[in-house]
Amino acid sequence: MNKTAQYEMTIVVPVYNEQDSIYRLEKTLADYLPKAAVKTCVLLVNDGSKDDSLTRIKEVCARQNDFYFISLAKNGGLSTALKAGFDHSESKLTAYIDADLQTTPEDFNLLLPHITEYEMVIGIRTGRKDSFVKKMSSKIANSYRRMMTHDGIIDTGCPLKIMRTEYAKKFPLFDGMHRFLPALIQLEDGKVKQVPVRHFPRQEGESKYHLFNRLAGPFIDCFAYRWMKKRYIRYQIDQKKI
């Protein structure tokens, strides 16, 4: 039995070479769970880490009753890790936060009141604590994505999201999927709410993204999204006997 089904919300946390962040991640999430507005668990997704992340993840899950993990056989990237987490979440709601904790799980409680009216609630990072280059490249990528997708999302890269699991499981698996989660919800006629959240400096490790993959990746992926949008299949069953 998938134990995430016993909870109302599962927080999916992709992890790739974040060994220095694991124990702080454990403490921060463990401190949040009793304060969560709904019964919540944590699902750590080890994305083929080459450092000691998996060992520490297993250690954390052994001592934390509400922590679970899956480990991918090889590194697939953020979209793959997220898709694996969404596919293994059986709670009504699925949330997402990055392992670097530049956002805080406490702000899930700012998003949760809106999830009854929307299929996804996403944060907007305020007072961003990133370098000038990172902020500018993110701003350019977001502007270009909005122009191409017309999704109206200010900060799709904010790693603080809550969605209804039934929608999360419908996401198609493709590299770069994580950049289009709100737009993909909208393809299923879902509504998206944006809420300001806090942002913090990275304390451990290094960002896995640089100027090239912040700009070139989104540029190329937008064309893939436009192609998919024109050919996206949706259907509803009216009657059946099977």
Beta strands, then each sheet from edge to edge (+ up, - down):
strand 1: 9-15
strand 2: 40-46
strand 3: 67-71
strand 4: 93-97
strand 5: 120-125
strand 6: 160-164
strand 7: 192-197
sheet 1: 3+ 2+ 1+ 4+ 6- 5+ 7+
end
